Every structure is written in structure tokens, then in C-alpha cells.
Amino acid sequence: MGNLLYIVAVVLVILWAIGFVGYSMGGIVHILLVIALISVILRIIQGRRPL
């Protein structure tokens, strides 16, 4: 279950890159990217091992 968070984060980063280049998904992808980064940071702060 822990790896699922990182898979989602990677997918969101890829979608953000596509949206940044194409401007087709713009704001929604940026919001999802911020949510993914916050969840990864919280996981690191809680002391769980990344990947």
C-alpha cells in the first residue's frame, strides 16, 4: 500500500509535465501535483522509508 502512494505521485508528476507543456489540463494537474508532493513530504516526516 505504501508503494501505491509513490506510484500515484510519479503518475501525477508525468501528468503535470504533460499539462505544463500542452496547457490542456493546466490548473487541475498543478493542484494534483501539490497534493502528491504534500503526501510524500508527510510520509517522509512521519519517518517512513521512501520507496
C-alpha distance matrix in Angstrom:
0.0 3.8 5.5 5.2 7.3 9.6 10.1 11.1 13.2 14.9 15.7 17.2 19.2 20.6 21.5 23.1 25.1 26.3 27.2 28.9 31.1 31.9 31.9 31.0 27.8 28.8 27.8 24.8 23.0 24.1 22.7 19.3 19.5 20.4 17.5 15.0 17.1 17.3 13.5 13.4 16.6 15.5 12.5 15.3 17.7 15.7 15.9 12.5 12.9 12.4 11.1
3.8 0.0 3.8 5.3 5.7 7.3 9.2 10.5 11.5 13.3 15.0 16.1 17.5 19.4 20.7 21.8 23.7 25.4 26.3 27.5 29.8 31.0 31.0 30.5 27.3 27.9 26.9 24.2 22.1 22.7 21.5 18.3 17.8 18.5 15.9 13.2 14.5 14.8 11.2 10.3 13.3 12.5 9.3 11.6 14.4 12.7 12.6 9.1 9.3 8.7 8.0
5.5 3.8 0.0 3.8 5.4 5.3 6.3 8.7 9.8 10.7 12.4 14.3 15.4 16.8 18.5 19.9 21.3 22.9 24.3 25.6 27.5 28.7 29.1 28.7 25.7 26.6 26.0 23.4 20.9 21.7 21.2 17.7 16.9 18.3 16.2 12.9 14.4 15.6 12.3 10.8 14.2 14.4 11.3 13.0 16.3 15.3 14.8 11.2 10.3 8.4 6.3
5.2 5.3 3.8 0.0 3.8 5.4 5.0 6.2 8.5 9.9 10.5 12.2 14.2 15.4 16.4 18.1 20.0 21.2 22.2 24.0 26.0 26.8 27.0 26.2 23.1 24.3 23.6 20.7 18.5 19.8 18.9 15.3 15.2 16.8 14.4 11.5 13.8 14.9 11.6 11.2 14.9 14.8 12.4 14.8 17.7 16.8 17.1 13.7 13.4 11.4 9.7
7.3 5.7 5.4 3.8 0.0 3.8 5.5 5.2 6.2 8.7 10.0 10.6 12.4 14.4 15.3 16.3 18.5 20.1 20.7 22.1 24.5 25.5 25.3 24.9 21.6 22.2 21.3 18.6 16.5 17.1 16.1 12.7 12.3 13.5 11.0 8.0 10.2 11.1 7.9 7.6 11.3 11.3 9.3 11.9 14.7 14.1 14.9 12.0 12.2 9.9 9.4
9.6 7.3 5.3 5.4 3.8 0.0 3.8 5.3 4.8 6.1 8.5 9.7 10.4 12.3 14.1 14.9 16.5 18.4 19.6 20.6 22.7 24.2 24.4 24.3 21.4 21.9 21.4 19.1 16.3 16.8 16.6 13.3 12.0 13.6 12.1 8.5 9.7 11.7 9.2 7.4 11.1 12.3 10.2 11.6 14.9 15.1 15.1 12.3 11.4 8.2 7.1
10.1 9.2 6.3 5.0 5.5 3.8 0.0 3.8 5.4 5.2 6.2 8.6 9.9 10.7 12.3 14.1 15.5 16.8 18.3 19.8 21.5 22.6 23.2 22.6 19.9 21.0 21.0 18.4 15.6 16.9 17.0 13.4 12.6 15.0 13.5 10.0 12.1 14.4 12.1 10.9 14.6 15.8 13.8 15.4 18.7 18.7 18.8 15.8 14.7 11.6 9.6
11.1 10.5 8.7 6.2 5.2 5.3 3.8 0.0 3.8 5.5 5.1 6.1 8.6 9.9 10.4 12.1 14.3 15.3 16.1 17.9 20.1 20.8 20.9 20.1 17.1 18.2 17.8 15.0 12.5 14.0 13.6 9.9 9.8 12.2 10.5 7.4 10.3 12.4 10.3 10.2 13.9 14.8 13.6 15.7 18.5 18.7 19.5 16.8 16.5 13.5 12.4
13.2 11.5 9.8 8.5 6.2 4.8 5.4 3.8 0.0 3.8 5.5 5.1 6.2 8.7 9.8 10.3 12.4 14.3 15.0 16.1 18.4 19.8 19.7 19.7 16.7 17.0 16.6 14.4 11.6 12.1 12.2 8.9 7.4 9.6 8.8 5.1 7.1 9.9 8.6 7.7 11.1 12.8 12.1 13.5 16.4 17.2 17.9 15.8 15.3 12.0 11.5
14.9 13.3 10.7 9.9 8.7 6.1 5.2 5.5 3.8 0.0 3.8 5.4 5.1 6.3 8.6 9.7 10.7 12.5 14.2 15.1 16.9 18.4 19.1 19.2 16.7 17.3 17.7 15.8 12.4 13.3 14.4 11.2 9.3 12.2 12.1 8.6 9.9 13.2 12.2 10.6 13.8 16.0 14.9 15.8 19.0 20.0 20.1 17.8 16.5 12.9 11.6
15.7 15.0 12.4 10.5 10.0 8.5 6.2 5.1 5.5 3.8 0.0 3.8 5.5 5.1 6.2 8.5 9.9 10.7 12.2 14.1 15.6 16.4 17.1 16.6 14.1 15.4 16.1 13.8 10.6 12.5 13.5 10.2 9.3 12.8 12.4 9.6 11.8 14.8 13.8 13.2 16.5 18.3 17.4 18.8 21.8 22.6 23.1 20.6 19.7 16.2 14.7
17.2 16.1 14.3 12.2 10.6 9.7 8.6 6.1 5.1 5.4 3.8 0.0 3.8 5.4 5.0 5.9 8.5 9.8 10.2 11.8 14.1 15.0 14.9 14.7 11.8 12.5 12.6 10.5 7.2 8.8 9.7 6.6 5.6 9.3 9.3 7.1 9.4 12.3 12.1 12.1 14.9 16.8 16.7 18.1 20.7 21.8 22.8 20.8 20.4 16.9 16.3
19.2 17.5 15.4 14.2 12.4 10.4 9.9 8.6 6.2 5.1 5.5 3.8 0.0 3.8 5.4 5.0 6.2 8.7 9.7 10.2 12.4 14.1 14.5 15.1 12.8 12.8 13.4 12.3 8.6 9.0 11.0 8.8 6.2 9.6 10.9 8.4 9.2 12.8 13.1 12.2 14.6 17.2 17.2 17.8 20.4 22.1 22.7 21.0 20.1 16.4 15.9
20.6 19.4 16.8 15.4 14.4 12.3 10.7 9.9 8.7 6.3 5.1 5.4 3.8 0.0 3.8 5.4 5.1 6.3 8.6 9.8 10.9 12.3 13.5 13.8 12.1 12.9 14.5 13.3 9.6 11.1 13.5 11.2 9.4 13.0 14.1 11.8 13.0 16.5 16.5 15.6 18.2 20.7 20.4 21.1 23.9 25.4 25.8 23.8 22.6 18.8 17.6
21.5 20.7 18.5 16.4 15.3 14.1 12.3 10.4 9.8 8.6 6.2 5.0 5.4 3.8 0.0 3.8 5.4 5.1 6.1 8.4 10.0 10.4 11.0 10.6 8.6 9.9 11.5 10.0 6.6 9.0 11.3 9.2 8.5 12.3 13.2 11.7 13.6 16.6 16.9 16.8 19.3 21.5 21.6 22.7 25.2 26.6 27.5 25.5 24.8 21.2 20.2
23.1 21.8 19.9 18.1 16.3 14.9 14.1 12.1 10.3 9.7 8.5 5.9 5.0 5.4 3.8 0.0 3.8 5.4 5.0 5.9 8.5 9.7 9.6 10.4 8.2 8.0 9.4 8.9 5.2 6.2 9.2 8.2 6.6 10.0 11.9 10.9 11.9 15.0 16.1 16.0 17.9 20.3 21.0 21.8 24.0 25.8 26.8 25.3 24.8 21.2 20.8
25.1 23.7 21.3 20.0 18.5 16.5 15.5 14.3 12.4 10.7 9.9 8.5 6.2 5.1 5.4 3.8 0.0 3.8 5.4 5.0 6.3 8.6 9.7 11.1 10.2 9.9 12.2 12.3 8.8 9.4 12.8 11.9 9.8 13.0 15.3 13.8 14.2 17.7 18.8 18.0 19.8 22.7 23.1 23.4 25.8 27.9 28.5 27.0 25.9 22.2 21.6
26.3 25.4 22.9 21.2 20.1 18.4 16.8 15.3 14.3 12.5 10.7 9.8 8.7 6.3 5.1 5.4 3.8 0.0 3.8 5.5 5.3 6.0 7.9 8.4 8.3 9.2 12.2 12.1 9.1 10.8 14.0 13.1 12.0 15.4 17.2 16.0 17.1 20.3 21.1 20.8 22.9 25.4 25.7 26.4 28.9 30.7 31.4 29.6 28.6 24.9 23.9
27.2 26.3 24.3 22.2 20.7 19.6 18.3 16.1 15.0 14.2 12.2 10.2 9.7 8.6 6.1 5.0 5.4 3.8 0.0 3.8 5.4 5.1 5.0 5.7 5.0 5.5 8.6 9.0 6.6 8.3 11.5 11.4 10.9 13.8 15.8 15.5 16.6 19.4 20.6 20.9 22.7 25.0 25.8 26.7 28.8 30.6 31.8 30.3 29.7 26.1 25.6
28.9 27.5 25.6 24.0 22.1 20.6 19.8 17.9 16.1 15.1 14.1 11.8 10.2 9.8 8.4 5.9 5.0 5.5 3.8 0.0 3.8 5.7 5.5 8.2 8.0 6.6 9.4 11.0 8.5 8.5 12.3 12.8 11.4 13.8 16.5 16.2 16.5 19.4 21.1 21.0 22.3 25.0 26.0 26.4 28.4 30.6 31.6 30.5 29.8 26.2 26.0
31.1 29.8 27.5 26.0 24.5 22.7 21.5 20.1 18.4 16.9 15.6 14.1 12.4 10.9 10.0 8.5 6.3 5.3 5.4 3.8 0.0 3.8 5.9 8.5 9.8 9.2 12.6 14.0 11.7 12.2 15.9 16.1 14.7 17.4 20.0 19.4 19.7 22.8 24.3 23.9 25.4 28.2 29.0 29.3 31.4 33.7 34.4 33.1 32.1 28.4 27.8
31.9 31.0 28.7 26.8 25.5 24.2 22.6 20.8 19.8 18.4 16.4 15.0 14.1 12.3 10.4 9.7 8.6 6.0 5.1 5.7 3.8 0.0 3.8 5.3 7.7 8.2 11.9 13.1 11.5 12.9 16.2 16.4 15.9 18.6 20.8 20.5 21.4 24.3 25.7 25.7 27.4 29.9 30.7 31.4 33.5 35.5 36.5 35.0 34.2 30.5 29.8
31.9 31.0 29.1 27.0 25.3 24.4 23.2 20.9 19.7 19.1 17.1 14.9 14.5 13.5 11.0 9.6 9.7 7.9 5.0 5.5 5.9 3.8 0.0 3.8 5.7 5.0 8.7 10.5 9.8 10.7 13.8 14.7 14.6 16.9 19.2 19.5 20.4 22.9 24.5 25.0 26.4 28.7 29.9 30.8 32.5 34.6 35.9 34.7 34.3 30.7 30.4
31.0 30.5 28.7 26.2 24.9 24.3 22.6 20.1 19.7 19.2 16.6 14.7 15.1 13.8 10.6 10.4 11.1 8.4 5.7 8.2 8.5 5.3 3.8 0.0 3.8 5.7 9.1 9.8 9.5 11.7 14.1 14.5 15.2 17.8 19.4 19.7 21.3 23.6 24.8 25.6 27.4 29.4 30.4 31.7 33.5 35.1 36.6 35.1 34.8 31.3 30.7
27.8 27.3 25.7 23.1 21.6 21.4 19.9 17.1 16.7 16.7 14.1 11.8 12.8 12.1 8.6 8.2 10.2 8.3 5.0 8.0 9.8 7.7 5.7 3.8 0.0 3.8 6.4 6.1 6.0 8.6 10.5 10.8 12.0 14.5 15.8 16.3 18.1 20.2 21.3 22.4 24.2 25.9 27.0 28.5 30.2 31.7 33.4 31.9 31.8 28.4 28.0
28.8 27.9 26.6 24.3 22.2 21.9 21.0 18.2 17.0 17.3 15.4 12.5 12.8 12.9 9.9 8.0 9.9 9.2 5.5 6.6 9.2 8.2 5.0 5.7 3.8 0.0 3.8 5.8 5.8 6.6 9.0 10.5 11.0 12.8 14.9 15.9 17.0 18.9 20.6 21.7 23.0 24.9 26.4 27.6 29.0 30.9 32.6 31.5 31.5 28.2 28.2
27.8 26.9 26.0 23.6 21.3 21.4 21.0 17.8 16.6 17.7 16.1 12.6 13.4 14.5 11.5 9.4 12.2 12.2 8.6 9.4 12.6 11.9 8.7 9.1 6.4 3.8 0.0 3.8 5.5 5.2 6.3 8.7 9.9 10.7 12.5 14.3 15.5 16.7 18.6 20.2 21.2 22.7 24.6 26.0 27.0 28.8 30.9 30.0 30.5 27.4 27.9
24.8 24.2 23.4 20.7 18.6 19.1 18.4 15.0 14.4 15.8 13.8 10.5 12.3 13.3 10.0 8.9 12.3 12.1 9.0 11.0 14.0 13.1 10.5 9.8 6.1 5.8 3.8 0.0 3.8 5.5 5.2 6.3 8.6 10.0 10.7 12.4 14.4 15.5 16.8 18.6 20.1 21.3 22.8 24.7 25.9 27.2 29.3 28.1 28.7 25.7 25.9
23.0 22.1 20.9 18.5 16.5 16.3 15.6 12.5 11.6 12.4 10.6 7.2 8.6 9.6 6.6 5.2 8.8 9.1 6.6 8.5 11.7 11.5 9.8 9.5 6.0 5.8 5.5 3.8 0.0 3.8 5.4 5.0 6.1 8.7 9.8 10.4 12.2 14.2 15.3 16.5 18.3 19.9 21.1 22.6 24.2 25.7 27.4 26.1 26.3 23.0 23.0
24.1 22.7 21.7 19.8 17.1 16.8 16.9 14.0 12.1 13.3 12.5 8.8 9.0 11.1 9.0 6.2 9.4 10.8 8.3 8.5 12.2 12.9 10.7 11.7 8.6 6.6 5.2 5.5 3.8 0.0 3.8 5.4 5.0 6.3 8.7 9.8 10.5 12.3 14.3 15.4 16.4 18.4 20.0 21.1 22.4 24.4 26.1 25.3 25.6 22.4 23.0
22.7 21.5 21.2 18.9 16.1 16.6 17.0 13.6 12.2 14.4 13.5 9.7 11.0 13.5 11.3 9.2 12.8 14.0 11.5 12.3 15.9 16.2 13.8 14.1 10.5 9.0 6.3 5.2 5.4 3.8 0.0 3.8 5.4 5.2 6.3 8.7 10.0 10.7 12.5 14.5 15.4 16.6 18.6 20.2 21.1 22.7 24.9 24.1 25.0 22.2 23.0
19.3 18.3 17.7 15.3 12.7 13.3 13.4 9.9 8.9 11.2 10.2 6.6 8.8 11.2 9.2 8.2 11.9 13.1 11.4 12.8 16.1 16.4 14.7 14.5 10.8 10.5 8.7 6.3 5.0 5.4 3.8 0.0 3.8 5.4 5.1 6.2 8.7 9.9 10.6 12.4 14.3 15.4 16.6 18.6 20.0 21.2 23.2 21.9 22.5 19.6 20.1
19.5 17.8 16.9 15.2 12.3 12.0 12.6 9.8 7.4 9.3 9.3 5.6 6.2 9.4 8.5 6.6 9.8 12.0 10.9 11.4 14.7 15.9 14.6 15.2 12.0 11.0 9.9 8.6 6.1 5.0 5.4 3.8 0.0 3.8 5.4 5.1 6.2 8.6 9.9 10.6 12.3 14.2 15.4 16.6 18.3 20.0 21.6 20.5 20.7 17.6 18.1
20.4 18.5 18.3 16.8 13.5 13.6 15.0 12.2 9.6 12.2 12.8 9.3 9.6 13.0 12.3 10.0 13.0 15.4 13.8 13.8 17.4 18.6 16.9 17.8 14.5 12.8 10.7 10.0 8.7 6.3 5.2 5.4 3.8 0.0 3.8 5.4 5.1 6.1 8.6 9.9 10.5 12.2 14.2 15.4 16.3 18.2 20.2 19.7 20.5 17.8 19.1
17.5 15.9 16.2 14.4 11.0 12.1 13.5 10.5 8.8 12.1 12.4 9.3 10.9 14.1 13.2 11.9 15.3 17.2 15.8 16.5 20.0 20.8 19.2 19.4 15.8 14.9 12.5 10.7 9.8 8.7 6.3 5.1 5.4 3.8 0.0 3.8 5.5 5.2 6.2 8.7 9.9 10.6 12.4 14.4 15.3 16.5 18.8 18.0 19.2 16.8 18.0
15.0 13.2 12.9 11.5 8.0 8.5 10.0 7.4 5.1 8.6 9.6 7.1 8.4 11.8 11.7 10.9 13.8 16.0 15.5 16.2 19.4 20.5 19.5 19.7 16.3 15.9 14.3 12.4 10.4 9.8 8.7 6.2 5.1 5.4 3.8 0.0 3.8 5.5 5.2 6.3 8.7 10.0 10.7 12.5 14.3 15.5 17.1 15.8 16.4 13.6 14.5
17.1 14.5 14.4 13.8 10.2 9.7 12.1 10.3 7.1 9.9 11.8 9.4 9.2 13.0 13.6 11.9 14.2 17.1 16.6 16.5 19.7 21.4 20.4 21.3 18.1 17.0 15.5 14.4 12.2 10.5 10.0 8.7 6.2 5.1 5.5 3.8 0.0 3.8 5.4 5.1 6.1 8.6 9.8 10.6 12.2 14.2 15.6 15.0 15.4 12.7 14.3
17.3 14.8 15.6 14.9 11.1 11.7 14.4 12.4 9.9 13.2 14.8 12.3 12.8 16.5 16.6 15.0 17.7 20.3 19.4 19.4 22.8 24.3 22.9 23.6 20.2 18.9 16.7 15.5 14.2 12.3 10.7 9.9 8.6 6.1 5.2 5.5 3.8 0.0 3.8 5.5 5.1 6.1 8.5 9.9 10.4 12.2 14.4 14.3 15.6 13.7 15.9
13.5 11.2 12.3 11.6 7.9 9.2 12.1 10.3 8.6 12.2 13.8 12.1 13.1 16.5 16.9 16.1 18.8 21.1 20.6 21.1 24.3 25.7 24.5 24.8 21.3 20.6 18.6 16.8 15.3 14.3 12.5 10.6 9.9 8.6 6.2 5.2 5.4 3.8 0.0 3.8 5.5 5.1 6.2 8.7 9.9 10.6 12.7 11.8 13.4 11.6 13.5
13.4 10.3 10.8 11.2 7.6 7.4 10.9 10.2 7.7 10.6 13.2 12.1 12.2 15.6 16.8 16.0 18.0 20.8 20.9 21.0 23.9 25.7 25.0 25.6 22.4 21.7 20.2 18.6 16.5 15.4 14.5 12.4 10.6 9.9 8.7 6.3 5.1 5.5 3.8 0.0 3.8 5.5 5.1 6.3 8.7 9.9 11.0 9.9 10.6 8.3 10.4
16.6 13.3 14.2 14.9 11.3 11.1 14.6 13.9 11.1 13.8 16.5 14.9 14.6 18.2 19.3 17.9 19.8 22.9 22.7 22.3 25.4 27.4 26.4 27.4 24.2 23.0 21.2 20.1 18.3 16.4 15.4 14.3 12.3 10.5 9.9 8.7 6.1 5.1 5.5 3.8 0.0 3.8 5.4 5.1 6.1 8.6 10.0 10.3 11.4 9.9 12.9
15.5 12.5 14.4 14.8 11.3 12.3 15.8 14.8 12.8 16.0 18.3 16.8 17.2 20.7 21.5 20.3 22.7 25.4 25.0 25.0 28.2 29.9 28.7 29.4 25.9 24.9 22.7 21.3 19.9 18.4 16.6 15.4 14.2 12.2 10.6 10.0 8.6 6.1 5.1 5.5 3.8 0.0 3.8 5.4 5.0 6.1 8.7 9.2 11.5 11.0 14.0
12.5 9.3 11.3 12.4 9.3 10.2 13.8 13.6 12.1 14.9 17.4 16.7 17.2 20.4 21.6 21.0 23.1 25.7 25.8 26.0 29.0 30.7 29.9 30.4 27.0 26.4 24.6 22.8 21.1 20.0 18.6 16.6 15.4 14.2 12.4 10.7 9.8 8.5 6.2 5.1 5.4 3.8 0.0 3.8 5.5 5.2 6.7 5.9 8.1 7.8 10.8
15.3 11.6 13.0 14.8 11.9 11.6 15.4 15.7 13.5 15.8 18.8 18.1 17.8 21.1 22.7 21.8 23.4 26.4 26.7 26.4 29.3 31.4 30.8 31.7 28.5 27.6 26.0 24.7 22.6 21.1 20.2 18.6 16.6 15.4 14.4 12.5 10.6 9.9 8.7 6.3 5.1 5.4 3.8 0.0 3.8 5.4 5.2 5.7 6.9 6.8 10.5
17.7 14.4 16.3 17.7 14.7 14.9 18.7 18.5 16.4 19.0 21.8 20.7 20.4 23.9 25.2 24.0 25.8 28.9 28.8 28.4 31.4 33.5 32.5 33.5 30.2 29.0 27.0 25.9 24.2 22.4 21.1 20.0 18.3 16.3 15.3 14.3 12.2 10.4 9.9 8.7 6.1 5.0 5.5 3.8 0.0 3.8 5.3 7.6 9.9 10.6 14.2
15.7 12.7 15.3 16.8 14.1 15.1 18.7 18.7 17.2 20.0 22.6 21.8 22.1 25.4 26.6 25.8 27.9 30.7 30.6 30.6 33.7 35.5 34.6 35.1 31.7 30.9 28.8 27.2 25.7 24.4 22.7 21.2 20.0 18.2 16.5 15.5 14.2 12.2 10.6 9.9 8.6 6.1 5.2 5.4 3.8 0.0 3.8 5.8 9.1 10.7 14.1
15.9 12.6 14.8 17.1 14.9 15.1 18.8 19.5 17.9 20.1 23.1 22.8 22.7 25.8 27.5 26.8 28.5 31.4 31.8 31.6 34.4 36.5 35.9 36.6 33.4 32.6 30.9 29.3 27.4 26.1 24.9 23.2 21.6 20.2 18.8 17.1 15.6 14.4 12.7 11.0 10.0 8.7 6.7 5.2 5.3 3.8 0.0 3.8 6.4 8.9 12.3
12.5 9.1 11.2 13.7 12.0 12.3 15.8 16.8 15.8 17.8 20.6 20.8 21.0 23.8 25.5 25.3 27.0 29.6 30.3 30.5 33.1 35.0 34.7 35.1 31.9 31.5 30.0 28.1 26.1 25.3 24.1 21.9 20.5 19.7 18.0 15.8 15.0 14.3 11.8 9.9 10.3 9.2 5.9 5.7 7.6 5.8 3.8 0.0 3.8 6.4 9.2
12.9 9.3 10.3 13.4 12.2 11.4 14.7 16.5 15.3 16.5 19.7 20.4 20.1 22.6 24.8 24.8 25.9 28.6 29.7 29.8 32.1 34.2 34.3 34.8 31.8 31.5 30.5 28.7 26.3 25.6 25.0 22.5 20.7 20.5 19.2 16.4 15.4 15.6 13.4 10.6 11.4 11.5 8.1 6.9 9.9 9.1 6.4 3.8 0.0 3.8 6.4
12.4 8.7 8.4 11.4 9.9 8.2 11.6 13.5 12.0 12.9 16.2 16.9 16.4 18.8 21.2 21.2 22.2 24.9 26.1 26.2 28.4 30.5 30.7 31.3 28.4 28.2 27.4 25.7 23.0 22.4 22.2 19.6 17.6 17.8 16.8 13.6 12.7 13.7 11.6 8.3 9.9 11.0 7.8 6.8 10.6 10.7 8.9 6.4 3.8 0.0 3.8
11.1 8.0 6.3 9.7 9.4 7.1 9.6 12.4 11.5 11.6 14.7 16.3 15.9 17.6 20.2 20.8 21.6 23.9 25.6 26.0 27.8 29.8 30.4 30.7 28.0 28.2 27.9 25.9 23.0 23.0 23.0 20.1 18.1 19.1 18.0 14.5 14.3 15.9 13.5 10.4 12.9 14.0 10.8 10.5 14.2 14.1 12.3 9.2 6.4 3.8 0.0
